[in-house]
Amino acid sequence: MSDNEDMPFNRDFPLAPGVVEEVVPGVRRVLCNNPSAFTFTGSVTYIVGRGNVAIIDPGPVNEDHARAVLDAVRGETVTHILLTHTHNDHSPGTARLKEATGATVYAEGPHRASRPAYASETRATESGGDWDFRPDVTLKDGDIIEGDGWRLEAVTTPGHTANHMAFAWPERKLMFIGDHVMGWSTSIVAPPDGSMVDYMASLEKLTHRDEQLYFSGHGPEIPDAVRFVKFLIRHRKAREASILHRLSKGQADIPTIVRASYIGLAPNLVGAAGYSVLAHLEDLVARKVVATDGDPVIGGTYRLVAPLA
C-alpha cells in the first residue's frame, strides 16, 4: 500500500472491561466499561513498566475500573500518573488512584478552551471538560519522565483539547497518543474546546517523529503510525474540500453542510459532526476563504468569499 492510498479504520478491539492485557512487553492496558458513540468500547488505561510503574489516563469516575487497575498493579509501586488530556472520560478517575497509591500526577496543565467562548455560544463538547483537575507537575514539550526500565518524552499535541499531550517512548518507537489519533475513528475537534488549526499542526508534527506504534485512548493500537497520520491529514483535507464544494452551491448553515458531507451518518453522531464542521469553518474563516456574519459559531450561516478556482 502506498502513502497515497487510504488506510481503513480498525474497529476490531475485543478487549473486555477489567481484563489486564500485556499488549507489548512493558505495556499493559485495562478497558473501562464506559462504551458510547464517542468512546467506542470504552476508555483505555495504560500501565507502563514493571515493579515501579506509571499509569496513563485513569479514566472516568468508575469504581469497578479503579479496582481493576489497582488489582493489576497489586504488589507494585505506582510512581507516576500521567494524563493525555482532561476530558471527563480520561481524567476524573485520577483522584481515586492518587489517593490509593500516593503517586505524583503529571499533565500539560488544567483544562482550558482553545479560545475564549463567544458571547453567542455555549460550551458543548462530546464528553465535557474536567475543570477541577490540577496536576502536581506541569509538563512542557520535550520534558522527560523516567521510571524503572522506561523513559517517556512529553509531546504536546493540542487540537482535540488545548492541553492534549502524548507520551513517547522513543527507544521503543511507540507513543501513548491519547485521543489525538485513534484507529477506530477520527477524533472529534469541537470548538471552543478544540481547534482544527492546532489539530492539523499537531498531526503534521507527528509525521516528523520516529514512533511507529501508537496506543490510543480508545480502541486498538495503531501500527505503521506515521503513515496512518498522513492518511488522517488527507482525510481532514478531503473533509474541508467537501465543505467548500457544498458552499460553492450557495450559502449554508452547518446542519445543511453535515447532510451534504457526511452521507449515511448515524443520527447520534450528527451533533458531533456539526462541531467538527465548525472547527473546519473556523479555520476557513480565519484564512478568509469562507465568510459569515458575526462570529463563526455553530448556529451561523456560511458562504464562500470568492468562487472556487
N, C-alpha and C positions, 0 to 999 in steps of 0.2 A: 504494500500500500504506500503510495507516495504522499508527501505532505499536502498535496493539492486535493486529496480525496477526503471525504467526510469520515469521521470516526463515530461509530454508533455509541449511544449511551448504554450503560450496562446496568440493568435492573435485577441482576442475579445476586442476591445477598441473603443467603439462608440462615445467617446467624440468629439464634433465638435470644430473647431478652434474658439477661442474667447469666448467660453462659460465658465463661472466660476462654478466649481463643488466642493462642500464640500464633500470630499471623506471619511473623518472621522472627528469628532469634532476637530476643531482647525487646520485643514489642508485643504486648497483649492488648486485647480490646474487649469491651463489655458493652452490650447494647441495652439502652434504656427502653422500657416499654411505653413509649410515647409516640406511636405512629400517627401520621397525619398527611395531608396533601403536601405540606411544606417540609416535614421532617422525614418523609419516606417511611422506612420501617422503625425509625426512632433515632435518637441521638447516640453517638458512639463516644465512649470514654476510653482513652488510651493509657496504658501503664508502660513506662519506659524503664528498662533496666531490670536487674535482679538484686535483691538484698536491700540496697538503698535506692529507692525508685522515685520517679516523677509521675504524677498523674496529670494528664492533659484533658481539659474540658470535663468537669464533674457532671455536667448536665443540669436538668431542671430539679426543682424540689420534688424528690421521689424517693421515699424511704426504702422501697424494695431495691431500687438501683443503687442507692448509697450502701446498703448492706452487701449487695453483690460485689461492688468494687472493694469494699473493706475486707470482705471474705477473701477476695482474690489476692490481697497483699498481706494476709494474716501471717505473722512471723517475720515480716519485712518492715523496714522503716521508710515511711514516705517523707522525703526531704523537701520536695518541691511540688507545688500545684501550679500548673500553667494554664492560662486562658487564651484561646484564639480570639474571642470577642464576647460581647456582653448582651447577646440576645437571651431571652428567657428560657430557651431550650438548651443553653450551654453553661451559664454561669451561676444561677441561683443555688445550685447544689454545692457550691464551693464552701459555704459556711459550715455545712454539716461535716464535710471531710476535713476541713481545717480544725474543727473542734475535736474530732476523733483522733487526729494524727499530730497536730501541732505544726504541720508543715507551713513553710513560707509560700505566700501566694504571689505569683508574678504575672504581669499583663502589661499591655501598652498603656493602659490608663482606664479611668472611669468611662462609662458610656457617654457618648455625645453625638449630636446630629452632625451630618456632613456640612450642613449650612443652617443658618437660622431659619426657623419656620416663617413663612409669610403670614401676614395678618389674616389673609383669606383662606388659610388652610389649617387643618388639624392633623396631628401626627397620626400616621397609620402605617404599620409595618406588618409583615407576615407573622412575626412572633412576639414583637414588643421588646423594648429595651429594659435591661436590668439596671435601673437608675440608682439603685442602692449599692451596687458593687464598688469596692475600693480595693486595689491590690496593696499588698505590703511593699512590693518593689515594682517600680515602673521601669519598663524596658524601652529601649530605642533600637532602631535598625542596626544590626550588626553586633548587638550585645551577645555575650556567650553565657550560657547556663550549663554548669557541669555537675556531674554526679559520678558515682562509681561505674566505670565502664561506658559512660555515654557523655556526649558533648553536643549541645544543641545551640544553634545560632538563631537569634530573633530576626525575622524578616517581615518588615512592615508591608502589609498588603491591603490598604484601605480600599473601600468601594462598596462591599456588602454592608459594612459599617465603617465609621470613621476610624475606630480603634482596632480594626481587624489586624491580626498578626499571625503569621505562620512560624513554625519552628522546624528548621532544617537540621538534619544530621549529616553534615557534608561527607564525613568519612564513609558513611553507609549509602550515600547518594539517595537519601529518602527525606521526605518532608511531611510534617503534620500540617495540613493545608486548611483546616477548619472548613468554613462554608465558601471560601473564595473559589474553589474548584471542586466540583462534585461529579462523580462518574455516572450517576443515575439521572441527572437533570442539570439544566442551567441554574445558576444561583440567582436568587431574587435580588434586585437592586431597587430599593423603594425610597425615593426622596421623601422627606429631608434626611431620613436615617442614612441612606446610601447615596452614592454618587457614581454615575456612569463614567464621568471623566476619570475619576480616581480608579474605578474598577478596571477600565481598559488600560490605564497606565500600569497598574499592578500586574495585569496579565502579561503585558509586554516585558515588564521587569523579570518575570519568571522565565521567559524564553532565553534569558541570558545566564541562567543558572544551570548547574550540572545535575541537580536531583532528578531522578528518572522514575521514582516510585512515590506516589502521594497517598497519604491516609487522610480521608475526609471526615468531616463532622457527621455525615450521613452517607450510608451506602458503602459499596465495596471500594477496595483500594484501586488506584489508577496506575497501571504500568505504562511505560512509554509516555511519561507525563508531559514532557516538553512538547511532543507532537500533539498531544491532546489539548494543551493550552493553545497551540496555534490553531487547532480546529475551533476552539471556543471563540477566538478572536475573529475568525472567518464567519462563524455563526452569528456573532453580535453585529458584524458589519452587514451581513445579509438581512438581519432584522431591521437595521437602520435603513437599508435600501428599500425594504418593503414598506416602511413608514413613509418614506419620501415618494414612493410610487403611488400610494393612496392619496397623498396630498397633491400630487400632480393632477389629480382628477377634480380638485376643489378642496376648500377648507373643510375641516372635520374636527369633531370632538374625539376624546380618547376612546370611548366605547365603540365608536364607528371604526377607528383605526384598529382596535383589537379584533373586531369581527373580520376585518379585511386581512389582517396579518397573521392571525392565529386560527387557522382553519381546523375545525374539529376539537377545539379546546374544551376540556371538561368544565362544566358550569362552576364548580367550586374553585377554579383557578382563574376565573375571569378578572376578579379584583386584583390579584397579584400581577397578572399580565398588564393590567392598566397602569400599575405603578412602574413596571419595567418600561413600558412605552413612555411614561412621563420622564423617566430617567434619560432615555434617548432624546426626548424632545427638549429637555433642559440643555443638553449638550448642543443640540442643533440650533436652539435659540441663541445660546452664548456664541456660537460660531456664525450667527446671522444668516443661516441657511433657511431657518423657519422663523416665523413671527407669530405673536399672539398679543391680544390686548391685555395689558397688565402683566402680572407675574405669571410665569409658567407653572400652573397648578393643575391638579387632577380634573377640575371642572372646566378648564379652559377650552377654547376653540383655536385651532392651529391652521396656518396657511404657509405656503412657500413664499419666500421673499422674492425669488425670481424663478422662471420656468427652468426645469431640469434640462441640461445640455443634451 
